[in-house]
Amino acid sequence: MAVLRTRATASEIGESPFAVQIEMGAHTIVGDEPASAGGGGLGPNPFELLTAALAECTAMTIRWFARQQDWPLEYVEVVVDHAKKRFADSSTAVDVFEKTIFIRGAELDDAQRARLVDVAAKCPVQRILEGTPVFDTKLGRSLDEVLDR
């Protein structure tokens, strides 16, 4: 039984070789590859969207926790950098996400600041990335059949 369900749809829009319209709930954005990868640069690429989801979720998790604790957090900003790195002891590249947390709150003590950084690692998107998600890929009905009704 699903506890949380989300859906996103990406449909080609033909404005560049890879441009897609992405629909998520009530929100629509354009995604694309940069010109250097054969796209038109009309929107964020998939890795940018993934990195943005991690940054957004981390900031929201920190804010939520500070509110739950009634801590005087004035502002939070999260910068996430993603890179594929090859370590000396491995022949395969791994995805490395580096998160930098910027916190403003003059009345926060050192223990509270440290706790907020700990909480940053508990955001749901990070937990998915660290876990073992299951992917079920299937072919839908032909769009020719669907549109011909």
Beta strands, then each sheet from edge to edge (+ up, - down):
strand 1: 8-12
strand 2: 20-24
strand 3: 27-31
strand 4: 75-86
strand 5: 93-104
sheet 1: 1+ 2- 3+
sheet 2: 4+ 5-
end
